[in-house]
């Protein structure tokens, strides 16, 4: 049995929504890993422990984001081959993706374990929360192979048009994560280390379930012997797309680390406030991110099928849907963020709550710019233009760095609030320009391909 889904025919908005909605829930489930950790840590261990987990957020994003970028980039060539109907080539790209992900898992595990301590010092992690921060993040990095292989498998399924199956397994593992958090943190009194182990174990379970399901239900992934060989040519092509996407995540994360360092210098209260705010924001912005990831698959399949007009229509309709959601999300964080913040800290922590609301309100006003960023960046990557969107990551890094260096001393916490929104605006200016240029060149390329095929 196969649950593949082609996105090269039918009304774009229906296909995009049908693919995106399961991904939204899946994305939210995935974000719940860290969110549940933070809620339980904040409520049962304390604000210092919450600050410790939060102080590692940027470093976590740097490493995990790199891994996610690799997996997303590798899946694009599978999506293009699937859209083209060349399933044999698709399987060759997939097996080489497996080899490359295994190598990446070893390199990232070893390097992050060795460098975690120095990085925490560089980012000015306060001494009184340093041990908890180290204990938490070292466990997360020790289990990075589980994260890589789940996201690799989920990326392959999405390339085939199946966004529902990863959702199911993430739902199961999210429930497991909650149970393990409660058992390890409360019953066994393991503190932040318990939260780390719960996250890694849960992610590993989702990866194993995904693999078992794919082996049993996807005939299209039945490999023939000649398709299992490592191919240097295909590996290089995969790296040419996956590595720029991974670096784009990491470049963005470096900007986040700079911002995190500035927040760390403002003290534990500011760290806890930004931690709570970022957890809320991650959930609120999950639908925007899911719509963006959907466009990578949609554009990848249609690029493979040579359907330029469908790509333009899909981008236009997804932008319209995103703007509607962004307006609603802004209203939610503006009026309800104070109440949602009570999930993470007790009502007596009035200063933490006040600062988290301030952070979310400043960011919420700029959500439409973030929605545009997700769609155009992922759409361009899906079409195979992975290097240029990486420059948008560079522009984000520049914006965040300038805001922190120039204004954090004068404006303090408010500068930290505005660092990301200004980065989104600068990235959008670049992405909109790149999109306009590349769509013109893609149109010419596909017309030439059509004329050649007709002749």
C-alpha positions as CSV (number, residue, x, y, z in Angstrom):
1,X,0.0,0.0,0.0
2,X,1.2,3.5,-0.8
3,X,0.0,6.9,0.5
4,X,2.0,9.1,-2.0
5,X,0.4,12.3,-3.1
6,X,1.2,14.2,-6.3
7,X,0.9,18.0,-6.0
8,X,1.3,18.6,-9.8
9,X,-2.4,18.7,-10.7
10,X,-5.6,20.0,-9.0
11,X,-6.3,23.3,-7.4
12,X,-3.2,24.6,-5.6
13,X,-4.8,26.0,-2.5
14,X,-6.7,22.7,-1.8
15,X,-3.5,20.7,-2.2
16,X,-1.5,23.1,-0.1
17,X,-4.1,23.1,2.7
18,X,-4.6,19.4,2.6
19,X,-0.8,18.9,2.9
20,X,-0.2,21.7,5.4
21,X,-2.9,21.0,8.0
22,X,-1.4,17.7,9.2
23,X,2.0,19.3,9.1
24,X,0.7,22.1,11.4
25,X,-0.3,19.6,14.0
26,X,2.9,17.7,13.5
27,X,5.0,20.9,13.9
28,X,3.1,21.8,17.0
29,X,3.6,18.3,18.4
30,X,7.3,18.6,17.7
31,X,7.5,22.0,19.5
32,X,5.6,20.5,22.4
33,X,8.8,18.5,23.3
34,X,10.6,21.5,24.5
35,X,7.5,23.4,25.6
36,X,6.4,20.6,27.9
37,X,9.9,20.4,29.3
38,X,9.8,24.1,30.0
39,X,6.3,24.0,31.6
40,X,7.2,21.1,33.9
41,X,10.7,22.4,34.7
42,X,9.3,25.9,35.4
43,X,6.5,24.7,37.6
44,X,8.2,21.8,39.5
45,X,11.9,22.7,39.5
46,X,11.8,26.5,39.5
47,X,12.6,29.7,37.6
48,X,16.3,29.1,37.7
49,X,15.9,25.7,36.0
50,X,13.6,27.3,33.4
51,X,16.3,30.0,32.8
52,X,18.9,27.2,32.4
53,X,16.8,25.4,29.8
54,X,16.1,28.7,28.0
55,X,19.7,29.8,28.0
56,X,20.5,26.8,25.7
57,X,17.8,27.6,23.2
58,X,20.0,29.4,20.7
59,X,22.7,26.7,20.8
60,X,20.1,24.0,20.5
61,X,18.7,25.9,17.4
62,X,22.2,26.2,15.9
63,X,22.9,22.5,16.0
64,X,19.4,21.0,15.5
65,X,18.6,23.7,12.9
66,X,21.7,22.6,10.9
67,X,20.5,19.0,11.0
68,X,17.0,20.0,10.0
69,X,18.3,22.0,7.1
70,X,20.3,19.1,5.9
71,X,17.3,16.8,6.0
72,X,15.0,19.3,4.3
73,X,17.6,20.0,1.6
74,X,18.2,16.3,0.9
75,X,14.5,15.6,0.5
76,X,14.1,18.2,-2.3
77,X,15.8,16.1,-4.9
78,X,13.5,13.2,-4.0
79,X,10.5,15.4,-4.4
80,X,11.7,16.6,-7.8
81,X,12.3,13.1,-9.0
82,X,8.9,12.0,-7.7
83,X,7.2,14.9,-9.5
84,X,9.0,13.9,-12.6
85,X,7.9,10.3,-12.2
86,X,11.4,8.9,-12.1
87,X,11.1,6.6,-9.1
88,X,14.3,4.7,-9.7
89,X,16.3,8.0,-9.4
90,X,14.2,9.0,-6.4
91,X,15.2,5.8,-4.6
92,X,18.9,6.4,-5.4
93,X,18.7,9.9,-3.9
94,X,17.0,8.5,-0.8
95,X,19.6,5.9,-0.1
96,X,22.4,8.4,-0.5
97,X,20.5,10.7,1.9
98,X,20.6,7.8,4.4
99,X,24.4,7.5,4.1
100,X,25.0,11.3,4.4
101,X,22.7,11.6,7.4
102,X,24.5,8.8,9.2
103,X,27.8,10.6,8.6
104,X,26.3,13.9,9.8
105,X,24.9,12.2,12.9
106,X,28.4,11.0,14.0
107,X,30.1,14.3,13.2
108,X,27.5,16.4,15.0
109,X,27.3,14.2,18.1
110,X,31.1,14.2,18.7
111,X,31.7,17.9,17.9
112,X,28.7,19.2,20.0
113,X,29.6,17.1,23.0
114,X,33.2,18.4,22.9
115,X,32.2,22.1,22.3
116,X,29.1,22.5,24.5
117,X,31.0,23.8,27.6
118,X,33.0,26.4,25.8
119,X,30.0,27.6,23.9
120,X,28.0,28.1,27.0
121,X,30.8,30.2,28.5
122,X,31.1,32.3,25.3
123,X,27.3,33.0,25.4
124,X,27.7,34.3,29.0
125,X,25.5,31.7,30.6
126,X,25.3,32.8,34.3
127,X,27.3,30.8,36.7
128,X,24.3,29.9,39.0
129,X,22.5,28.2,36.1
130,X,25.5,26.9,34.2
131,X,25.5,23.3,35.5
132,X,21.8,22.8,34.8
133,X,22.2,24.3,31.3
134,X,25.1,22.0,30.5
135,X,23.3,18.9,31.9
136,X,20.3,19.6,29.7
137,X,21.9,20.4,26.4
138,X,24.6,17.7,26.6
139,X,21.8,15.1,26.7
140,X,20.0,16.7,23.8
141,X,23.2,16.7,21.7
142,X,24.0,13.1,22.8
143,X,20.7,12.0,21.2
144,X,21.0,14.1,18.0
145,X,21.0,11.0,15.8
146,X,17.4,10.3,16.8
147,X,16.5,13.8,15.7
148,X,18.3,13.5,12.4
149,X,16.8,10.2,11.5
150,X,13.3,11.2,12.4
151,X,13.5,14.3,10.3
152,X,15.2,12.5,7.4
153,X,12.3,10.0,7.3
154,X,9.7,12.7,7.7
155,X,11.3,14.6,4.9
156,X,11.2,11.6,2.6
157,X,7.5,11.1,3.4
158,X,6.7,14.7,2.7
159,X,8.6,14.5,-0.6
160,X,6.2,11.8,-1.6
161,X,3.2,14.0,-0.6
162,X,2.5,12.3,2.7
163,X,2.4,14.8,5.6
164,X,-0.1,12.8,7.7
165,X,2.1,9.8,8.8
166,X,4.8,11.9,10.5
167,X,2.0,13.6,12.4
168,X,0.7,10.4,13.8
169,X,4.0,9.2,15.1
170,X,4.9,12.6,16.6
171,X,1.5,12.6,18.4
172,X,2.4,9.2,20.0
173,X,5.9,10.4,20.9
174,X,4.6,13.7,22.3
175,X,2.3,11.8,24.7
176,X,5.3,9.7,25.6
177,X,7.4,12.8,26.2
178,X,4.8,14.2,28.7
179,X,4.7,10.9,30.6
180,X,8.5,10.7,30.7
181,X,8.8,14.3,31.9
182,X,6.4,13.7,34.7
183,X,8.1,10.4,35.7
184,X,11.7,11.6,35.4
185,X,11.4,15.1,36.7
186,X,8.7,14.7,39.4
187,X,8.9,11.0,40.5
188,X,12.6,10.5,40.1
189,X,13.7,14.1,40.8
190,X,16.1,14.2,37.9
191,X,15.6,17.9,37.2
192,X,16.6,19.3,33.9
193,X,18.5,16.1,33.0
194,X,15.1,14.3,33.1
195,X,13.7,16.7,30.6
196,X,16.6,16.1,28.3
197,X,16.3,12.3,28.5
198,X,12.5,12.5,27.9
199,X,13.0,14.6,24.7
200,X,15.6,12.3,23.2
201,X,13.8,9.0,24.0
202,X,10.5,10.4,22.6
203,X,12.2,11.6,19.4
204,X,13.9,8.2,19.0
205,X,10.5,6.4,19.3
206,X,9.0,8.6,16.6
207,X,11.9,7.7,14.3
208,X,11.6,4.0,14.8
209,X,7.8,4.0,14.3
210,X,8.2,6.0,11.1
211,X,10.8,3.6,9.7
212,X,8.6,0.5,10.5
213,X,5.6,2.1,8.9
214,X,7.5,3.1,5.7
215,X,8.9,-0.4,5.3
216,X,5.5,-2.0,5.6
217,X,3.4,0.4,3.6
218,X,5.5,2.1,0.8
219,X,6.0,-0.2,-2.1
220,X,7.6,2.7,-4.0
221,X,10.4,2.6,-1.5
222,X,11.3,-1.1,-2.2
223,X,14.9,-0.8,-3.2
224,X,16.5,-2.9,-5.9
225,X,20.1,-4.1,-5.4
226,X,21.6,-1.7,-7.9
227,X,19.9,1.3,-6.2
228,X,21.7,0.7,-2.8
229,X,25.2,1.8,-4.0
230,X,26.8,5.0,-2.7
231,X,27.0,7.5,-5.5
232,X,29.5,10.3,-5.2
233,X,27.8,12.3,-8.0
234,X,24.4,12.1,-6.2
235,X,25.9,12.8,-2.8
236,X,27.5,15.9,-4.1
237,X,24.3,17.1,-5.7
238,X,22.4,16.4,-2.4
239,X,25.1,18.3,-0.5
240,X,24.9,21.2,-3.0
241,X,21.3,21.7,-1.8
242,X,21.3,20.4,1.7
243,X,24.5,22.1,2.9
244,X,23.4,25.7,2.0
245,X,20.0,25.0,3.7
246,X,21.8,23.7,6.8
247,X,24.1,26.7,6.8
248,X,21.2,29.1,6.4
249,X,19.7,27.6,9.6
250,X,23.0,27.9,11.3
251,X,23.7,31.5,10.2
252,X,20.2,32.4,11.5
253,X,21.0,30.6,14.7
254,X,24.3,32.5,15.1
255,X,22.3,35.7,15.1
256,X,20.0,34.1,17.7
257,X,23.0,33.2,19.8
258,X,24.2,36.8,19.7
259,X,20.7,37.9,20.8
260,X,20.7,35.1,23.5
261,X,24.1,36.3,24.8
262,X,22.7,39.8,25.1
263,X,19.6,38.5,27.0
264,X,21.9,36.4,29.2
265,X,23.7,39.6,30.2
266,X,20.4,41.1,31.4
267,X,20.0,38.5,34.1
268,X,17.9,35.5,35.0
269,X,14.6,37.3,35.0
270,X,15.1,38.4,31.4
271,X,16.3,34.9,30.4
272,X,13.2,33.3,31.9
273,X,10.9,35.8,30.3
274,X,12.4,35.3,26.8
275,X,12.3,31.5,27.3
276,X,8.6,31.6,28.1
277,X,7.9,34.0,25.3
278,X,9.8,32.0,22.7
279,X,8.0,28.8,23.7
280,X,4.7,30.5,23.1
281,X,5.9,32.1,19.9
282,X,7.1,28.8,18.6
283,X,3.7,27.3,18.9
284,X,1.9,30.4,17.5
285,X,4.2,30.6,14.4
286,X,4.1,26.8,13.7
287,X,1.3,27.1,11.1
288,X,3.4,29.7,9.2
289,X,6.5,27.5,9.3
290,X,4.4,24.5,8.2
291,X,3.0,26.4,5.3
292,X,6.5,27.3,4.3
293,X,7.7,23.6,4.4
294,X,4.6,22.7,2.4
295,X,5.7,25.1,-0.3
296,X,9.1,23.4,-0.5
297,X,7.5,20.1,-1.4
298,X,4.9,21.8,-3.7
299,X,7.5,23.8,-5.6
300,X,9.9,20.8,-5.7
301,X,7.3,18.5,-7.3
302,X,6.1,21.1,-9.8
303,X,9.6,22.1,-10.7
304,X,10.3,18.4,-11.5
305,X,7.1,18.3,-13.6
306,X,8.0,21.6,-15.3
307,X,4.8,23.4,-14.3
308,X,5.9,27.1,-13.8
309,X,2.4,28.6,-13.7
310,X,1.4,26.2,-10.8
311,X,4.4,27.4,-8.8
312,X,3.4,31.0,-9.2
313,X,-0.2,30.3,-8.3
314,X,0.7,28.2,-5.3
315,X,3.1,30.9,-3.9
316,X,0.4,33.6,-4.4
317,X,-2.3,31.6,-2.7
318,X,-0.1,30.5,0.2
319,X,0.9,34.1,0.8
320,X,-2.8,35.1,1.0
321,X,-3.5,32.3,3.5
322,X,-0.5,33.2,5.6
323,X,-1.5,36.9,5.9
324,X,-4.9,35.9,7.2
325,X,-3.3,33.6,9.8
326,X,-0.7,36.2,10.8
327,X,-3.3,38.8,11.6
328,X,-5.1,36.3,13.8
329,X,-1.9,35.3,15.5
330,X,-0.9,38.9,16.3
331,X,-4.3,39.4,18.0
332,X,-3.8,36.2,20.1
333,X,-0.3,37.2,21.4
334,X,-1.4,40.8,22.0
335,X,-4.3,40.0,24.2
336,X,-3.7,36.5,25.6
337,X,0.1,36.1,26.0
338,X,-0.1,37.1,29.7
339,X,-2.5,34.3,30.5
340,X,-0.5,31.8,28.4
341,X,2.7,32.7,30.2
342,X,1.2,31.3,33.4
343,X,1.8,27.9,32.0
344,X,5.5,28.4,32.5
345,X,5.8,30.4,35.7
346,X,3.7,31.1,38.8
347,X,1.6,34.2,38.9
348,X,3.9,35.6,41.6
349,X,6.6,36.0,39.0
350,X,5.1,39.3,37.8
351,X,8.3,40.7,36.2
352,X,8.9,37.6,34.2
353,X,5.3,37.7,32.9
354,X,5.5,41.4,32.1
355,X,8.7,41.1,30.1
356,X,7.4,38.0,28.2
357,X,4.3,39.9,27.2
358,X,6.4,42.8,26.0
359,X,8.6,40.5,23.9
360,X,5.6,38.8,22.3
361,X,3.8,42.0,21.5
362,X,6.7,43.5,19.7
363,X,7.3,40.3,17.7
364,X,3.6,39.8,17.0
365,X,3.2,43.0,15.0
366,X,5.8,41.7,12.6
367,X,4.4,38.3,12.0
368,X,3.3,39.0,8.4
369,X,7.0,39.6,7.5
370,X,7.8,36.2,9.1
371,X,5.1,34.5,7.1
372,X,6.5,35.9,3.8
373,X,10.0,34.8,4.9
374,X,8.9,31.2,5.4
375,X,7.0,30.9,2.1
376,X,9.6,32.5,-0.2
377,X,12.6,30.9,1.4
378,X,11.1,27.4,1.3
379,X,9.6,27.9,-2.1
380,X,13.0,28.9,-3.6
381,X,14.7,26.0,-1.9
382,X,12.1,23.6,-3.2
383,X,12.8,24.8,-6.7
384,X,16.5,24.0,-6.2
385,X,17.8,27.5,-5.4
386,X,19.3,26.8,-2.0
387,X,22.3,29.1,-2.2
388,X,20.4,32.4,-2.6
389,X,18.0,31.9,0.4
390,X,21.1,31.3,2.5
391,X,22.0,35.0,1.8
392,X,18.7,35.8,3.5
393,X,20.0,34.1,6.6
394,X,23.1,36.2,6.4
395,X,21.0,39.3,6.2
396,X,19.1,38.1,9.4
397,X,22.5,37.6,11.1
398,X,23.6,41.1,10.2
399,X,20.3,42.7,11.4
400,X,20.3,40.9,14.7
401,X,24.0,41.7,15.3
402,X,23.6,45.4,14.6
403,X,20.5,45.7,16.8
404,X,22.3,44.0,19.7
405,X,25.6,45.8,19.3
406,X,24.2,49.2,18.8
407,X,21.1,49.3,21.0
408,X,21.2,46.7,23.8
409,X,23.3,49.1,26.0
410,X,20.9,51.9,25.6
411,X,17.5,50.3,25.3
412,X,18.1,47.0,27.2
413,X,15.4,44.4,26.9
414,X,13.5,46.4,24.3
415,X,16.4,46.0,21.8
416,X,16.3,42.2,22.4
417,X,12.5,42.3,21.6
418,X,13.2,44.0,18.2
419,X,16.2,42.1,17.1
420,X,14.2,39.3,15.3
421,X,11.5,41.5,13.7
422,X,14.1,43.7,12.1
423,X,16.0,40.6,10.9
424,X,12.8,39.3,9.3
425,X,12.2,42.6,7.4
426,X,15.8,42.7,6.0
427,X,15.5,39.0,4.9
428,X,12.2,39.7,3.2
429,X,13.7,42.5,1.1
430,X,16.3,40.1,-0.2
431,X,13.9,37.2,-0.7
432,X,11.3,39.2,-2.6
433,X,14.0,40.4,-5.0
434,X,15.5,36.9,-5.5
435,X,12.0,35.4,-6.0
436,X,11.1,37.9,-8.8
437,X,14.4,37.3,-10.6
438,X,14.4,33.5,-10.3
439,X,10.8,33.1,-11.4
440,X,11.6,34.9,-14.6
441,X,14.7,32.7,-15.3
442,X,12.7,29.6,-14.3
443,X,10.0,30.5,-16.8
444,X,12.5,30.9,-19.6
445,X,14.2,27.5,-18.6
446,X,10.9,25.6,-18.6
447,X,9.8,27.1,-21.9
448,X,13.1,26.1,-23.5
449,X,12.7,22.6,-22.0
450,X,9.1,22.3,-23.4
451,X,10.2,23.5,-26.9
452,X,13.1,21.0,-26.9
453,X,10.8,18.1,-25.9
454,X,8.3,19.1,-28.5
455,X,10.9,19.2,-31.3
